[in-house]
Amino acid sequence: MLLTEFDNNGRTPLHEHLAGDLVVVGGGMAGVCCSITAARQGLRVLLVQDRSVLGGNASSEVRLWALGATSHMGNNNRWAREGGVIDEILVENLWRNPEGNPILVDALLLEWVTKESNITLLLNAAVNYLDLDPQSGIRSATAYCSQNETLYTLSAPLFCDASGDGILGYLAGAAFRMGAEAASEFGEGLAGPEPTLELLGHSLYFYSRDTGKPVEYVAPAFALQDIAQIPRFRELRVTDSGCRLWWLEYGGDMDTVHGTEEIKWELWRVAYGVWNYIKNSGEFPDAANLTLEWMGMIPGKRESRRFEGDYMFTQNDVVEQRSHFDAVSLGGWAIDIHPARGVYSASPSCVQWHAKGVYQIPYRSMYSRNIPNLFLAGRIISASHIAFGSSRVMLTCAHNAQAVAMAAAICTEETILPRQITDPERLEHLQQRLLRSGQHIPGVPARDPRNLAGKARVVASSALRIDTLEESGELRKLDLPCALLLPLMAGPVPAITLQLDAAAPATLHMEVWRSAKAGNTTPDVKLASADATISAGRSMPVEFRFDATLEADSHVFFIVAPVHGVSLHMSKRQLPGVLTLWQTLNRAVAKSAVQSPPDGSGIDSFAFWLPERRPAARNLAVTVTPPIRCYEPAMVTNGWARPWCGANAWAPDLNDGSPCLQVSWSEPQTLHSIELTFDTDFDHPMESVLMGHPERVMPGCVTSFEVRTVEGEKLATVSGNHQTHWRLRLPTPITTTGIELAILGFGPAAPAVFEVRCY
C-alpha cells in the first residue's frame, strides 16, 4: 500500500519532457499521414492526439468514410485517388476490411503509426499551453492526459498543427479566419456580397441493426419531438444509417469551436428524435426489427478556424485548375457548401460544384505566414471559405500533410524554416521526393536525377496492344450517351468497330473528343464525328473512321449517341487507363447529369461521364484499328506513375506465359534499392467505412513476382502482394548491369507496372 502525508501546498501532475524533430498536434488522417511520412524520412516525431483513437472523422468515434478527389466516382476526375501513405492505408484497409468496419480502421491506423519506431504517440492528450519566442516561433507545447494524470511538454524545432480547430496555431497567435469572405476579396463568384460568420456545421449519426425480432424503442426525454422541425424529414429512409445521414448537421451559425458541446447536445436531440420517428411514427414498418446499434458520441466537425499562409487558396484555383510553381498536392472534391442552419434549414442540405478535373494545391498554403516554424495540415490550411468547401475532405487533408512532412524533413536536414523551402531549387527537390514517395502532383512528372532507371534501356518479353476487347455475351441498351475512354498516342485517331444488336434500321452517330486541359478527362474539344447506317440484326460489326490527328498523347473519348432499340455488346476485359463511361449522375455528389451553375458563379457547365463500379463495370466490346501501342516497356520510366494523358504503364501481352521486364545499363551500376509501382486502380475511391467493396485486391495488381539481376542473382520473391508500391532496400549494395521483374501472378485484369526506380 502507498501512503502519503497531507500536503498543504497541494500536488502537481506527473510532468514529462519529450524532445523531437517535429511535433504533430492532431491524430486525424492528416496528422497520421504527416507523422508516418516524416518518421520514414528519419525525423523523430511526437504525435499528440486528444482522443483515444486515431483517424479523427474517419475513426469509430465519428465513422465518416474517408474521401477525396475521386468523389465517389461521381465526377470527371479519373484515376484521381490520392497517393503515398494515404493510398497505402486505403489499399491495406480494402484488403483487410472490404466491408468497411470502422473498428478495423482504428486498429489499422494504430498499427501503422506504432510500427514506425521514430514516432512517439500520445493518446488522450490535449494541448492547452505553449511556450513562444516572438522571433523564432514555438519552442514547446504542453499537453495534458487525464487518463494517466500526466503533463507532457513537447519540444522541437518544427511544429505541425493538424488538430482540426487549430489549437496550436491559435495559442501561438497565428493569423486565422472564421466565416465566409465577401466575393470582392478574392473575386469568387460563389461568395456572397458581404462577409459573414456562417460556416459549415457539425454532424452526428447512428447505426442500426436487424435483430430478427420486434424491438420496442423508448426515446430519451431530450429527443426532438416535433420531427417537422426538420424540413427534410420526409426524405428519411429506414435503410439510412451511418454517414449516409451526414445531413444531420447543425451549428454553422454558431461558434464551432467553443460552442461544440452545445452543438453536440442539439445533434443528439436530432439523432435520437430521428430514430424515434423511424421506430414509432408508423411510417416505417420495415423498422420493426431494428435496434439502435451505435450512436455517435462526438460530432464530426467540418469548419472552424482557417489559418493564413503566404498564399490563400481560392475558388478560382479550384475551378480554373491554376498551375502553381510550388504545387505539392492535389484536390478534386466538389466545392461543397452547406447551409449554416444545417438540418433546420429549408435550403438544400448541400450545393456541390465540381471542376473539370483535379487541381494543384500550393505549398505556400501549408505554413503560417507569421509563426515561422509552424506548418498547417488538415482542414485548417490557408484557403478561403469557398475553396475550403473542396479542400476540407479527409484524403485531400492527408495528401497535403504528406507534403508538409517531406518539407519538414528538408527543413531538418538543412536547418531551415518552412518558408525557405519556396526557394526554386529546394521546391523542386521537395516535389521530386514527394513523387518518389508515391505522392501525385498533377502536371508534375518525376525527374529524379538519382533514379538510375531513368538512364536505362527498358525491354520486355512482350507488350500489350489495344486491338480487341472481346465480347462477354452481355448486352447494354444504348439509352444514354456512352463513351469509350482510350489512351491514345500522338498521331492519327484510330478507327473503332462496335458490336451491336438493333431491333430496327437506325443511324448511329459517334464523335471523338478530348479535354482542353492536359490531364483532364472531361470532353470539351470535339475532334471529329462519323455516322453509320445499320439494318436490324444481331451481333453486327459497325466501323467508324475519323479524319483527326492528335498532337500529343491524350485520353480521348469515343462518344456514341443514344439510339432507341439498339444494344451494345459488352466486354469484361479490363485494361489500365481504359474505361467505358456513361453520361449520367451519381446522386451522392450531383443533382443532374449536366452541371448547370447559376450565372456569375464562376463555375463551368459540363456533363458528367461516369464509369460503373465493379462488379457491374464493363467495357464496350470493340475492335481498334490500328492497334494502340500504349503499354510499351519504356512507359515505366516516363515520369508518370498513373494514367495521366495516357496509360503510362507497361502491360504484357495477354498470351505471354512468362511476362518479364528488364532494365539494363551498358556499364555496371551499384544499386541500394529497387522500387516498383503496380496498378491498384487509382479510379476506385476505396471508401474506408460503411460502404462495402467487391474485391480485396484490385484486378490489375501484380500479386506475385520475382526480382533478380540479369546475371541471375535472385533479389526477392514476393507473393500475396496487394499494395501499390513495393520497395526493396538491399541489405548490402549490389553491382549489376541490369535487373529483371518476372510477373508470376495477377488478378482478372491485365497486370500493369507504372514505374520502376533504381537507386
C-alpha positions in Angstrom: 0.0 0.0 0.0 1.2 3.5 -0.9 0.8 6.0 2.0 1.3 9.8 1.5 1.1 12.6 4.0 -1.3 15.5 3.7 0.4 18.3 1.7 -0.8 21.9 2.5 0.9 23.1 -0.7 -1.1 20.7 -3.0 0.4 18.4 -5.6 1.0 18.6 -9.3 0.5 16.0 -12.1 3.4 13.9 -13.3 5.4 16.0 -15.8 7.4 14.5 -18.6 9.6 16.4 -21.1 9.9 15.0 -24.6 12.0 16.3 -27.5 12.0 15.5 -31.2 12.4 17.0 -34.6 8.7 17.5 -35.4 5.7 17.9 -33.1 2.4 17.0 -34.8 -0.7 18.1 -33.0 -3.8 16.1 -34.1 -4.2 12.5 -35.0 -6.7 12.6 -37.7 -5.9 11.3 -41.2 -3.7 14.4 -41.8 -1.7 14.0 -38.6 -1.3 10.3 -39.1 0.0 10.6 -42.7 2.2 13.5 -41.7 3.7 11.6 -38.8 4.3 8.4 -40.8 5.9 10.3 -43.8 8.2 12.3 -41.5 9.2 9.2 -39.5 10.1 7.4 -42.6 12.4 10.3 -43.6 14.3 9.8 -40.3 12.6 12.5 -38.2 11.8 11.9 -34.5 8.1 12.7 -34.4 6.0 13.4 -31.4 2.3 12.8 -32.3 -0.2 14.1 -29.8 -3.9 13.2 -30.2 -6.7 14.4 -27.8 -8.8 11.2 -28.4 -8.3 7.6 -27.6 -8.1 6.5 -31.2 -6.6 7.9 -34.4 -8.4 8.9 -37.6 -10.5 11.9 -36.5 -13.6 11.9 -38.6 -12.6 8.5 -40.1 -12.4 6.9 -36.7 -15.0 4.7 -35.0 -15.9 7.7 -32.9 -17.4 9.6 -35.9 -17.5 7.0 -38.7 -17.3 9.1 -41.8 -15.9 7.5 -44.8 -12.5 9.0 -45.9 -12.9 10.5 -49.4 -11.1 12.9 -51.7 -10.6 13.7 -55.3 -12.3 10.6 -56.6 -15.6 11.9 -55.2 -17.4 8.5 -55.0 -16.5 8.1 -58.7 -19.2 10.8 -59.2 -17.3 13.4 -61.2 -14.9 13.5 -64.1 -11.7 13.0 -62.1 -10.5 9.7 -63.5 -7.6 7.8 -61.7 -7.5 10.6 -59.1 -7.2 8.6 -55.8 -4.5 10.2 -53.6 -1.1 8.6 -53.5 1.6 8.0 -50.9 0.9 6.9 -47.3 -2.8 7.6 -47.5 -3.1 5.3 -50.6 -1.1 2.7 -48.7 -3.6 2.9 -45.8 -6.7 2.7 -48.1 -5.3 -0.2 -50.1 -4.5 -2.1 -46.8 -7.9 -1.3 -45.4 -9.6 -2.6 -48.5 -7.6 -5.9 -48.3 -8.3 -6.4 -44.5 -11.7 -4.7 -44.3 -13.7 -4.7 -47.6 -17.0 -4.5 -45.5 -16.0 -1.1 -44.1 -15.9 -1.9 -40.4 -14.8 1.3 -38.6 -13.3 -0.6 -35.6 -10.8 -2.2 -38.0 -9.9 1.2 -39.4 -9.0 2.3 -35.8 -6.8 -0.8 -35.4 -5.1 -0.3 -38.8 -4.2 3.3 -38.1 -2.8 2.4 -34.7 -0.7 -0.3 -36.2 0.6 1.8 -39.0 1.7 4.6 -36.5 3.1 2.4 -33.8 5.2 0.3 -36.2 7.2 3.4 -37.0 10.0 3.4 -34.4 10.6 7.2 -34.9 7.0 8.1 -33.7 6.2 8.7 -30.1 2.4 8.5 -29.9 0.5 10.3 -27.1 -3.2 9.5 -27.0 -5.9 11.3 -24.9 -3.5 14.2 -24.6 -4.9 17.7 -25.3 -2.6 20.6 -26.0 -3.5 23.6 -23.8 -0.4 25.7 -23.5 2.7 26.6 -25.4 6.0 28.5 -25.0 6.6 31.0 -27.8 9.6 33.0 -28.9 8.4 36.1 -30.8 11.2 35.7 -33.3 11.8 32.0 -33.9 8.3 30.7 -33.2 7.0 27.9 -31.0 9.6 26.5 -28.6 7.4 23.9 -26.9 3.8 22.8 -26.5 2.2 21.3 -23.3 -0.5 18.6 -23.4 -2.4 17.0 -20.5 -3.6 13.4 -20.5 -6.4 12.9 -18.0 -6.1 9.1 -18.2 -2.7 9.0 -16.6 -2.7 12.4 -14.9 0.4 13.3 -16.8 1.5 16.6 -18.3 3.8 16.5 -21.3 6.0 19.3 -22.6 6.9 18.6 -26.2 9.9 20.4 -27.7 11.1 20.5 -31.3 12.4 23.0 -33.9 9.3 22.4 -36.1 5.6 22.1 -35.3 2.6 21.0 -37.4 -0.9 21.9 -36.5 -3.2 19.1 -37.8 -5.7 19.5 -34.9 -8.8 20.5 -36.9 -9.6 23.5 -34.9 -6.1 24.8 -35.0 -5.4 24.9 -31.2 -1.6 25.1 -31.7 -1.9 28.0 -34.2 -4.5 29.7 -32.1 -2.3 29.6 -28.9 0.7 30.7 -30.9 -1.0 33.8 -32.3 -1.0 32.6 -35.9 -3.2 34.7 -38.2 -6.5 32.9 -38.9 -10.1 33.5 -40.2 -13.5 32.2 -39.4 -16.6 32.7 -41.6 -17.1 33.4 -45.2 -15.3 36.1 -47.3 -17.1 38.6 -49.5 -17.0 37.9 -53.2 -14.9 41.1 -53.7 -12.0 39.9 -51.6 -10.8 37.2 -54.0 -13.1 37.6 -56.9 -15.1 34.4 -56.0 -18.4 34.0 -57.9 -19.8 31.7 -55.3 -19.2 34.0 -52.4 -21.8 36.4 -51.1 -21.7 40.2 -51.4 -20.7 40.7 -47.8 -18.5 38.7 -45.3 -20.5 36.6 -42.9 -19.8 34.4 -39.8 -21.6 31.5 -41.4 -19.7 28.2 -41.5 -20.3 24.5 -42.3 -21.7 22.8 -39.2 -21.0 19.5 -37.3 -22.7 16.2 -38.0 -23.6 13.2 -35.8 -25.2 10.0 -36.8 -26.1 6.5 -35.8 -26.0 2.8 -36.9 -29.0 0.4 -36.8 -29.1 -3.4 -36.7 -31.7 -6.0 -37.6 -32.2 -8.3 -34.6 -34.6 -10.7 -36.3 -37.4 -10.0 -33.9 -39.6 -6.9 -33.0 -37.8 -4.3 -30.9 -39.6 -1.6 -28.9 -37.9 1.8 -28.6 -38.5 4.4 -25.9 -36.8 7.7 -26.7 -34.9 9.7 -24.1 -36.7 12.8 -22.8 -34.3 15.1 -24.6 -35.0 13.7 -28.1 -36.5 16.0 -30.6 -40.3 15.5 -30.5 -41.5 17.5 -33.5 -39.9 15.9 -36.5 -41.5 18.5 -38.7 -38.8 21.0 -37.4 -36.5 19.1 -39.9 -37.7 20.3 -43.3 -36.2 17.1 -45.0 -37.8 14.6 -42.6 -39.8 13.1 -45.4 -36.6 12.1 -47.1 -35.7 9.8 -44.2 -35.3 6.1 -45.2 -35.2 3.1 -42.9 -32.1 1.9 -44.8 -30.1 5.0 -44.0 -27.5 4.8 -41.2 -24.0 5.9 -40.5 -22.6 8.7 -42.7 -25.4 8.4 -45.2 -27.0 10.6 -42.6 -24.3 13.2 -43.0 -27.0 15.9 -43.4 -27.9 15.6 -39.7 -25.9 18.8 -39.4 -26.0 21.7 -37.0 -24.1 24.7 -35.7 -22.8 26.5 -38.7 -24.3 29.8 -37.4 -22.5 29.3 -34.0 -19.0 29.4 -32.7 -18.0 25.9 -34.0 -15.0 25.8 -31.6 -16.3 27.0 -28.2 -19.9 26.0 -28.9 -19.1 22.4 -29.8 -20.6 20.9 -26.6 -23.9 22.8 -27.1 -23.9 21.8 -30.8 -23.4 18.1 -29.8 -26.3 18.2 -27.5 -28.6 19.6 -30.2 -27.3 16.9 -32.6 -28.1 14.2 -30.0 -31.7 15.7 -29.8 -31.9 15.5 -33.6 -30.4 12.0 -34.0 -32.5 10.4 -31.2 -35.5 12.2 -32.5 -35.0 10.9 -36.0 -34.6 7.3 -34.7 -37.8 7.8 -32.6 -39.6 8.9 -35.7 -38.4 5.9 -37.7 -39.3 3.5 -34.9 -42.6 4.9 -33.6 -44.3 7.0 -36.2 -45.8 4.1 -38.1 -44.3 5.4 -41.3 -41.6 2.7 -41.4 -43.0 -0.8 -40.9 -39.6 -2.2 -42.1 -38.1 -0.8 -38.9 -39.9 -3.1 -36.6 -37.0 -5.5 -36.0 -34.3 -2.8 -36.0 -32.4 -1.7 -32.9 -30.1 1.3 -32.3 -26.7 -0.3 -32.6 -24.5 2.8 -32.2 -24.9 6.5 -31.6 -22.1 9.0 -32.2 -20.6 10.4 -29.0 -18.7 13.3 -30.6 -19.7 15.2 -33.6 -17.7 15.3 -36.8 -16.6 18.8 -37.4 -16.4 20.5 -40.8 -15.3 24.1 -40.3 -13.9 26.3 -37.7 -10.6 28.3 -38.0 -8.7 28.6 -41.3 -5.2 29.9 -40.9 -3.3 32.3 -43.3 -0.2 31.2 -45.1 1.8 33.0 -47.7 -0.9 32.1 -50.3 -4.6 32.0 -49.8 -6.1 29.2 -51.9 -9.4 30.3 -53.6 -12.4 29.3 -55.7 -10.5 30.3 -58.9 -7.6 28.0 -58.0 -10.1 25.1 -57.9 -12.3 25.8 -60.9 -9.6 27.2 -63.2 -7.2 24.4 -62.1 -4.5 27.0 -61.8 -0.8 26.0 -62.0 1.4 26.7 -59.1 5.2 26.7 -59.1 5.1 25.2 -55.6 2.4 22.5 -56.3 2.8 19.6 -53.8 -0.6 18.0 -53.6 -3.9 17.7 -55.4 -7.6 18.1 -54.7 -10.8 17.2 -56.5 -13.8 17.1 -54.3 -16.5 19.4 -55.3 -16.9 22.9 -53.8 -19.3 21.6 -51.3 -21.1 24.3 -49.3 -23.8 23.6 -46.7 -26.4 25.9 -45.2 -25.3 27.3 -41.8 -28.5 26.2 -40.1 -27.9 22.6 -41.2 -30.7 20.2 -40.6 -33.1 23.0 -39.7 -32.6 24.9 -42.9 -35.2 24.8 -45.7 -32.4 25.1 -48.3 -30.8 22.0 -49.9 -28.5 20.2 -47.4 -25.6 21.0 -49.7 -24.7 22.5 -53.0 -21.8 20.8 -54.8 -20.0 22.4 -57.8 -17.3 20.3 -59.5 -14.3 21.4 -61.5 -13.5 19.7 -64.8 -10.6 17.8 -63.2 -8.2 17.7 -60.3 -6.3 20.8 -59.2 -2.9 21.6 -57.7 -2.5 22.8 -54.1 0.4 25.1 -53.4 2.9 24.5 -50.6 2.7 28.2 -49.6 -0.8 27.5 -48.2 0.7 24.9 -45.8 2.6 27.0 -43.3 1.7 30.1 -41.2 2.6 33.5 -42.6 3.5 34.9 -39.1 4.7 31.9 -37.0 7.9 30.9 -38.7 8.2 27.3 -37.6 4.5 26.3 -37.8 3.2 24.0 -40.6 -0.5 23.8 -41.3 -2.2 20.5 -42.2 -5.7 19.2 -42.5 -8.7 21.4 -42.9 -7.0 24.5 -41.5 -4.7 25.2 -44.4 -4.7 28.7 -46.0 -7.9 28.7 -48.1 -10.9 30.9 -48.5 -14.3 29.6 -47.2 -15.3 28.7 -50.7 -12.1 26.8 -51.6 -12.3 25.2 -48.2 -15.5 23.7 -49.4 -13.4 21.4 -51.6 -10.1 21.1 -49.8 -11.6 20.2 -46.4 -12.2 16.5 -47.1 -10.0 13.9 -45.4 -8.0 12.4 -48.2 -7.1 15.8 -49.5 -6.1 16.8 -46.0 -4.0 13.7 -45.6 -2.3 14.2 -49.0 -1.4 17.8 -48.1 0.0 16.6 -44.7 2.4 14.2 -46.5 3.8 17.2 -48.4 4.2 19.1 -45.0 6.1 16.1 -43.6 8.5 15.9 -46.5 9.1 19.7 -46.3 9.8 19.2 -42.6 12.4 16.6 -43.5 14.2 19.1 -45.8 14.0 21.8 -43.1 15.5 19.4 -40.6 18.3 18.3 -42.9 19.2 21.9 -43.9 18.3 23.6 -40.6 15.9 26.0 -42.3 12.4 27.2 -41.7 9.2 26.3 -43.8 9.2 29.5 -45.8 12.7 28.9 -47.1 11.5 25.7 -48.9 10.0 28.0 -51.6 13.4 28.6 -53.0 13.1 27.1 -56.5 15.8 24.6 -56.1 14.5 23.4 -52.8 11.0 23.4 -54.1 11.9 21.1 -57.0 13.7 18.8 -54.5 10.6 18.7 -52.4 8.4 17.8 -55.4 10.7 15.0 -56.5 11.0 13.5 -53.1 7.2 13.5 -52.8 6.8 11.8 -56.2 9.2 9.1 -55.1 7.1 8.5 -52.0 4.0 8.0 -54.2 2.5 11.5 -54.0 0.6 12.5 -57.1 1.1 16.1 -58.1 -1.0 16.9 -61.2 1.2 18.0 -64.1 4.5 17.4 -62.4 6.5 14.5 -63.7 9.1 12.5 -61.9 12.6 13.7 -63.0 14.8 12.5 -60.1 18.4 12.6 -61.4 19.4 9.9 -58.9 17.0 7.4 -60.3 19.3 5.1 -62.4 16.3 3.5 -64.2 15.7 6.8 -66.0 19.1 6.3 -67.7 18.5 2.6 -68.5 17.4 0.6 -71.6 14.0 -1.0 -70.9 12.8 -4.0 -72.7 10.1 -6.7 -72.1 9.1 -10.1 -73.1 6.0 -8.6 -74.7 3.8 -5.5 -74.7 0.0 -5.5 -74.8 -1.7 -3.7 -77.6 -5.3 -2.4 -77.5 -6.8 -4.1 -80.5 -9.8 -6.1 -79.4 -11.9 -6.0 -76.3 -13.7 -9.4 -76.8 -17.4 -9.9 -76.2 -18.6 -11.3 -72.9 -22.1 -12.2 -74.2 -23.7 -9.3 -72.3 -25.7 -6.5 -73.8 -26.4 -3.0 -72.6 -29.1 -0.7 -74.1 -27.8 2.4 -75.8 -30.3 4.5 -73.8 -27.7 7.0 -72.6 -24.7 8.7 -74.2 -21.8 6.3 -73.9 -18.1 6.8 -74.3 -15.1 4.6 -74.6 -12.1 6.4 -73.0 -8.9 5.3 -74.6 -5.3 6.4 -74.0 -4.0 7.4 -77.5 -0.5 8.3 -78.6 0.1 11.4 -80.7 -0.8 10.7 -84.3 -3.9 9.7 -86.3 -7.0 8.8 -84.4 -7.8 5.0 -84.9 -11.0 3.5 -86.3 -13.4 2.0 -83.9 -15.7 -1.0 -84.6 -18.6 -1.7 -82.3 -20.6 -4.9 -81.9 -24.3 -4.3 -81.5 -27.9 -5.5 -81.9 -30.6 -3.4 -83.5 -34.4 -4.0 -83.4 -34.9 -1.8 -86.4 -32.8 0.1 -89.0 -31.1 3.1 -87.5 -28.4 5.6 -87.9 -25.6 5.7 -85.3 -23.6 8.8 -84.5 -20.1 8.7 -82.9 -17.9 11.7 -82.0 -14.3 12.0 -80.9 -13.5 14.4 -78.1 -10.5 15.3 -75.9 -10.1 17.6 -73.0 -8.9 21.2 -73.4 -6.5 20.9 -70.4 -3.8 18.2 -70.3 -4.6 15.6 -67.7 -8.3 16.2 -67.6 -10.9 13.7 -68.6 -13.8 16.0 -69.5 -14.6 16.0 -73.2 -14.7 19.7 -74.2 -12.8 19.8 -77.6 -14.5 18.0 -80.5 -12.1 16.4 -83.0 -14.3 14.6 -85.4 -17.5 12.7 -86.0 -18.9 9.9 -88.1 -22.2 8.3 -88.9 -23.1 4.7 -89.7 -26.4 3.3 -91.1 -27.4 -0.1 -89.8 -30.1 -2.6 -90.5 -32.0 -4.7 -88.0 -30.0 -7.6 -86.8 -27.8 -9.2 -84.1 -24.0 -9.2 -83.5 -23.4 -6.6 -86.2 -19.9 -5.0 -86.5 -20.2 -1.3 -87.2 -17.0 0.6 -88.1 -16.4 4.3 -87.6 -13.4 6.1 -89.2 -12.2 9.6 -88.4 -10.1 12.2 -90.1 -8.4 13.5 -87.0 -4.9 13.7 -85.6 -3.6 14.2 -82.0 -0.7 16.5 -81.5 0.1 15.0 -78.1 -0.6 11.9 -76.1 -4.0 12.2 -74.5 -7.1 10.3 -73.3 -9.7 10.5 -76.0 -13.5 10.0 -75.8 -15.3 8.0 -78.5 -18.8 9.0 -77.7 -21.9 7.1 -79.1 -25.2 8.9 -79.1 -28.2 7.0 -77.7 -30.5 5.2 -80.1 -33.8 3.5 -79.2 -33.8 -0.2 -79.9 -30.0 -0.5 -80.1 -28.0 -2.6 -77.7 -24.2 -2.6 -77.4 -22.2 -5.7 -76.8 -20.0 -5.5 -73.7 -16.7 -6.9 -72.6 -15.3 -8.0 -69.3 -11.8 -7.1 -70.4 -10.2 -4.5 -68.0 -7.1 -2.6 -69.2 -5.0 0.1 -67.4 -6.1 3.6 -68.4 -9.2 2.3 -70.3 -12.8 2.9 -69.2 -16.3 2.9 -70.5 -18.3 5.9 -69.3 -22.0 6.9 -69.4 -23.4 10.4 -69.3 -25.2 10.1 -66.0 -25.1 11.3 -62.4 -24.1 10.0 -59.0 -26.8 11.4 -56.7 -24.4 11.4 -53.8 -22.4 14.2 -55.3 -24.6 15.8 -58.1 -28.1 16.8 -58.9 -28.2 16.1 -62.6 -26.1 14.5 -65.4 -25.1 18.0 -66.5 -23.7 20.6 -64.1 -25.7 23.8 -64.7 -24.4 26.6 -62.4 -26.0 30.0 -61.9 -24.8 32.9 -64.0 -21.9 34.8 -62.5 -20.9 31.9 -60.2 -17.6 31.3 -61.9 -18.4 27.6 -62.2 -18.2 25.7 -65.5 -21.2 23.9 -67.1 -20.3 20.4 -68.3 -21.6 16.9 -68.5 -20.6 14.1 -66.1 -19.1 11.0 -67.7 -19.1 8.2 -65.1 -17.9 4.6 -65.1 -19.9 1.9 -63.3 -18.5 0.4 -60.2 -17.3 -3.2 -60.2 -18.6 -5.9 -60.2 -21.1 -4.3 -62.7 -18.5 -2.4 -64.6 -18.0 -3.4 -68.2 -16.2 -2.0 -71.3 -17.6 -1.8 -74.7 -16.7 -4.7 -77.0 -14.7 -3.1 -79.7 -12.0 -3.5 -82.3 -9.4 -0.7 -82.7 -7.6 -0.3 -86.0 -4.7 0.1 -86.0 -4.0 -1.3 -82.5 -2.9 1.2 -79.9 0.7 0.7 -78.6 0.4 2.5 -75.3 1.9 -0.2 -73.0 5.5 -0.2 -74.2 8.2 -1.1 -71.7 9.7 2.5 -71.7 6.5 3.7 -70.0 7.9 2.7 -66.6 10.4 5.5 -66.8 8.4 8.2 -68.5 7.9 10.2 -65.2 4.2 9.3 -64.7 3.1 6.7 -62.2 -0.6 6.5 -63.1 -2.8 7.2 -66.1 -2.3 10.9 -66.9 -2.6 12.0 -70.6 -2.1 8.3 -71.4 -1.8 4.9 -69.7 1.8 5.3 -68.6 2.1 1.6 -67.8 3.8 -1.4 -69.2 1.5 -4.4 -69.5 2.5 -7.7 -71.1 0.6 -9.4 -73.9 -2.3 -11.4 -72.6 -0.9 -14.5 -74.2 2.6 -14.0 -72.6 3.1 -17.1 -70.4 6.2 -15.7 -68.7 6.0 -11.9 -68.6 9.2 -10.2 -67.8 10.5 -6.6 -67.8 14.2 -5.8 -67.9 16.0 -2.6 -67.0 19.7 -2.6 -68.0 22.7 -0.4 -68.4 25.7 -0.5 -70.7 28.0 -0.2 -67.7 27.7 -1.9 -64.3 25.7 0.2 -61.7 25.7 0.0 -57.9 22.2 -0.4 -56.5 21.0 0.2 -53.0 17.2 -0.1 -53.6 14.6 -1.0 -56.2 11.1 0.5 -56.2 8.1 -0.7 -58.2 4.6 0.8 -58.7 1.7 -1.5 -59.5 -1.8 -0.9 -60.7 -4.2 -0.7 -57.7 -6.8 1.1 -59.8 -6.5 4.8 -58.9 -10.0 5.3 -60.2 -11.5 3.3 -57.3 -12.3 5.6 -54.3 -11.9 2.9 -51.6 -14.3 4.5 -49.1 -13.0 3.4 -45.7 -16.1 2.7 -43.8 -19.8 1.7 -44.1 -19.6 1.2 -47.9 -18.6 -2.4 -49.0 -16.3 -3.2 -51.9 -16.5 -6.3 -54.1 -12.8 -7.1 -54.1 -9.9 -7.2 -51.6 -7.2 -6.9 -54.2 -7.5 -4.7 -57.3 -8.0 -6.6 -60.5 -4.8 -5.4 -62.3 -2.4 -5.6 -59.3 0.6 -7.8 -59.7 0.2 -10.2 -56.8 3.3 -12.4 -57.2 6.7 -11.6 -58.7 10.4 -12.1 -58.6 13.2 -9.5 -58.9 16.6 -10.7 -60.0 19.8 -9.4 -61.6 20.4 -10.0 -65.3 23.4 -12.1 -64.1 20.9 -14.4 -62.4 21.1 -13.4 -58.7 17.7 -13.6 -57.1 17.0 -10.5 -55.0 13.4 -11.1 -53.9 10.4 -13.4 -54.4 7.1 -11.9 -53.4 3.6 -13.5 -53.1 0.4 -12.1 -51.9 1.1 -8.5 -52.8 -1.9 -6.1 -52.9 -0.1 -2.8 -52.4 0.6 -0.1 -54.9 4.3 0.4 -54.0 6.9 -2.2 -53.3 10.4 -1.2 -52.2 13.4 -3.4 -51.7 16.2 -1.9 -49.6 19.1 -4.1 -50.3 21.0 -5.2 -47.1 24.2 -4.7 -49.0 24.6 -2.8 -52.2 25.0 -4.9 -55.4 26.8 -4.1 -58.7 24.9 -5.2 -61.8 24.3 -4.4 -65.4 20.5 -4.8 -65.0 17.5 -6.1 -63.1 14.6 -8.2 -64.2 11.0 -8.2 -62.9 9.2 -11.5 -63.6 5.5 -11.4 -63.1 4.3 -14.7 -61.5 0.7 -13.9 -60.6 -2.1 -11.3 -61.0 -5.8 -10.9 -61.0 -8.6 -10.9 -63.6 -7.4 -7.7 -65.3 -4.3 -7.1 -67.4 -1.4 -6.7 -65.0 0.4 -3.4 -65.1 3.6 -1.8 -63.9 3.6 2.0 -63.8 7.0 2.8 -62.6 10.4 1.3 -61.9 13.0 3.1 -59.9 16.6 2.1 -59.1 18.9 3.9 -56.6 
